[in-house]
Amino acid sequence: MTSNSSPVNASNAAQYVGQTALVELAWDDEPEPLWLLLHIVGVVLPFEGVYDQAYFMTLEMNDPGQFPNEVFFSDIRTIRAMRHRDRQGSGNVLGRMTLTHYADGSGSGAALPARRDSFTVPANGSTGAAHP
């Protein structure tokens, strides 16, 4: 995808370094996008007159090779940084998703539902607060 609609740019790229991210890649000559879970280990920004493309240096989650691969910003349609697995043994492998960016700038911005079956919110969703 050669358009300038990538959700990643020079101003927000550094916040992904050191993160594990779910990345949707899309190209003009491929009918289906490719989703990868990547460790972002570095970023290369464009340098005028030398190299005009910016990209992440990444390691694949399933195949951590010896050397990182390039993932060009222009190929990224969606990117979501993941938090690490919680240590309480909840079985939540990916944890919460943060830093969600879409190429088209969309996103509902809606609040996430309350965590259920905890001491503050029971399984039925009631907080016990009275509503007028």
HELIX and SHEET records of a PDB file:
HELIX    1   1 ALA A   13  TYR A   16  5                                   4    
HELIX    2   2 PHE A   73  ASP A   75  5                                   3    
SHEET    1   A 6 ASN A  69  PHE A  72  0                                        
SHEET    2   A 6 TYR A  55  GLU A  60 -1                                        
SHEET    3   A 6 LEU A  34  VAL A  44 -1                                        
SHEET    4   A 6 THR A  20  LEU A  25 -1                                        
SHEET    5   A 6 ILE A  76  MET A  82 -1                                        
SHEET    6   A 6 MET A  97  TYR A 102 -1                                        
END                                                                             
